Amino acid sequence: MWHYIDERYGHDKVGEVVNAVLATHSVNKGFERAIGLDVDELSDAWQKYNRKEYFPEVGERQSLASFAQRVTDHRKDESDYNTSPVISPNGDKIAYITDRTGYFDVVLVSTVTGETIRTLVKGSRSANFEELHLLTPGIAWSPDGKELAVASKTGEYDDIFLINAATGVTKELPGLNLDGIDGIDFSPDGNELAISAYKPLESDIYIYNLKTHELHNLTNDIFTDQQPHWSPDGKTIYFASDRGDSLYQKGNPLTLAHWAAGNPLDIFSIDVATGKIQRITHSNFPNRSNTVAHGGDNTYPLPMSNGRGMIFESSRNGIDNLYYKDFATGEAVPLTNSLYGINEPSISRNGEKIAFTSLNYGGYDIFTMNLPLSHELKGPLAPTKYVSQFFSREAITATRDTSSVSGSLASLYGVSLTSNFDRMVFSSYTDNETTKPKVSPFLLKGEVDSSGNFTPFPYKIDFSPDIITGGAGYNTLYGFQGATELAFSDMLGNNEIDLYTDFQIDLQNSDYALSYTNLASRVNFGVGLIHTANFLYLYDNTTGYYELNRFQALIGQLSFSRPFDRFRRVDFDLSYLGISRQNIDNPSDPGASTNAIMGSISYVKDNSLEGYFAPVNGTRYSITLTMVPQISSSFLGFETAGFDYRTYLPFFDVNTFAVRLAGAASTGPDPQKFFIGGVSNWINRSYNTQLIPINSVGDYAFLTPVFPLRGYDYDTQLGTKYFLANLEIRFPLIRYFVPGLIPILLSNIEGVIFTDAGSAFDSPSAYKPFGKDASGNLVTQDLLVGSGFGARVPFLYFVLRFDYAWQYDIEGFHNPSFYFSLGGDF
């Protein structure tokens, strides 16, 4: 869009649009003021321009089906990305990264049958494979085809794992300690790995000895070096780099200016024994002496087994395609003229089959190409319309409309508000004056020293607002509530300040919280001060009436969190609580107060994958120990141990079987209490004992509801111990629904079938899950079981839950209940 505005109305018009939007506080009015068209009209004009300019190119390019065979089908397996293919040495298998499970996994597929052989790596679930690199893949086959090397983020660094292709057995390689790995290739003898990796200062080509575990930096310079591939004789490594003509070796003087000009990626070779570098490809546009030479990137060198040439990927015509370069003649000829682009190619040992990924009907799929050298095309590929603009300054100048529209910003404000957007993606590369020096646009005065190196400046913490908002919500226990949130952080996000307020009448009737969180190191910590005030009706035994009571809590909190990896962490919290109760309806009631010092420690693991309403895959669980020492008579005292385990098992692609097991036990002079029954945020709620079972100020702070147990009311059972089991089948119910009376689109409505079971009790010895009825039949006694069905409906900013459940006592289903509530599922 910005490029079209630049082409159609002139370079300065882009700045006018931006400033007009700021001045009018409206995108639509800003566009209309600056160029005379509103957003809809501009969109129509832009689409007409694109159809005229680019649609004729479709007939000039090859479809994927004309030269390649599709291996995966993202439309059938409901994936979005099938990428990073590496073909086995004999060409019968491909390992690739896919997100068909919702996670990114490494899957092995047969090129003969197209069937999946096995999942080699389940990514994003464990510490070893925290994150597979989708855009910079690091996967390679061993020469014998028995193992694969796979790079993955593992804790602080990237590591490489050797995986047996037949058994899936995994072995981690020691001694790497690299910040990032984006390319791997086995040497022809299988004894070494060529690795493209980076550390904080640079990216280089490394050689790793698989026997001695020694790591050697081969290029060791400031350039970007990536995608290494060994020559068939093992003496040379080919790689892509932005070094241009600077065949720099360590020890020679080199400054920032050598690489700041923005060179494209080209292919180079380096002699493993001597370290001598040679340039293999050259990217440039002819007759463009006033600009940086850039004829597209040349990447992914794939040397042929006979040593006479290589296949590589190049975007020289504006689209990534495959080319073959003959080392003897130096000529490079195209092998494909794809409309969609060829990415991440991999070649079999004999050079007769190539695997690659490409955009295909809105998603990425894996393709193979047989006998690639037989696909040689005549002549160079025609450049795309966009690339052609680099060759013709006159053509671009002739199409520009530099006329102003009424109400321009200059006339409106009396001064020119034109901004310089030369560094933006929509800048005109063809509008540079021939006398303009070729310098980097970001080498500004004061940013570099006399040697051309960056001048370091100490980091300064400067807070800026992230969120300033207000909102409303509904809480089952306390009704509708409103709040204002102010959040501030520094540029790196290492320091956060949050202020939450809900002022009502005065401070003692209001809720407010102030917190500071520090995320600068591995151990995160935070401090907070919280005040809450809630009003509840409690039954007064003296007067025999329900009376309004105000509960206040003042909380000071210190928290620490130490992650072991992306999925596991330990949380520690230390808090002081001052709690009081005042009887608003009965001033003669002296009220009550208490104090507590609470410490808790939790171990948490969570590799679950979030869906539309709730997780759809993975597992999460926590184990928590809470200690509240009674240091005096005015302080509460108890100990509680609890766990919460949840797992989500997908089946038939779009359905999920969810399982939850939870429980806790509390002891001490003032044990924590749990009440069970009902669902969270239940709007049409009902109580087994009429109101919330709060009988003391300690209950206000520590009484804990246990949800969901559908088929029963709130507070059906109350005790110092509980257990709960939930089984749910979740499935798509309605994809799209538009009611006739109220034309509001309702989409992604989910259905659920569930069974809940649990109990709350005080004494394990007195607990009796089953018993006999009057007829001597086995029935449930203390064990509560409910089952039913429901729907989840997204509406505006809420998720509406509708559940219908029956109590079950072995003899049958009884006492149906309807639940209307808000929020997602566990």
ABEGO torsion letter per residue (X at the ends): XAAAAAAAAEAAAAAAAAAAAAAAGBAAAAAAAAAGBBAAAAAAAAAAAAAAAAAAAAAABBBAAAABBBABBAAAAGBABBBGBBBBAAGABBBBBBAAAGBBBBBBBBAAAGBBABBABBBGABAABABBBAABBBBBBBAAGABBBBBBBBEABBBBBBBBAAAGBBBBBBGAGBABBABBBBBAAGABBBBBBBBAABBBBBBBBAAAGBBBBAAGBABBBBGBBBBAAGABBBBBBAAEABBBBBGBBBBAAAAAAGBBBBBBBBBAAAGBBBBABBBBBBGBAABBBBAEBBBGBBBBAAGABBBBBBAAAGBBBBBBBBAAAGBBBBABBBAAEBBGBBBBAAGABBBBBBBBGGBBBBBBBBGAAAABBBEBBBBBAAAAAAABAAAAAAABBABBBBGBAAAAAGBBABBBAAABAABBAAABBAABBBBBAABBBGABBAAGBBBBBBBBBBBBBABBBBBBBBBAAAEBBBBBBBBBBBAAGABBBBBBBBBBGBAAABBBBBBBBBAABABBBBBBBBBBBBBBBBBBAAAGBBBBBBBBBBBBBBBBBBBABAABBBBBBBBBBBBBBBBAABAABAEBBBBBBBBBBBBBBBABBBBAABBABEBBBBBBBBBBBBABAABBBBBBBBBBBBBBBBBGGABBBBBBBBBBBBBEABBBBBBBEEBBGBAABBBAAGBBBBABAAAAAABBBBOBBBGBBBGABBBABBBBBBBBBBBBABABBBBAABBBBBBGBBBBBBBBBBBBBABAAABBABBBBAAGBBBBBABBBBBEBBBBBBBEABBBBBBBBBBBAGAEBBGBBBBBBBEBBX
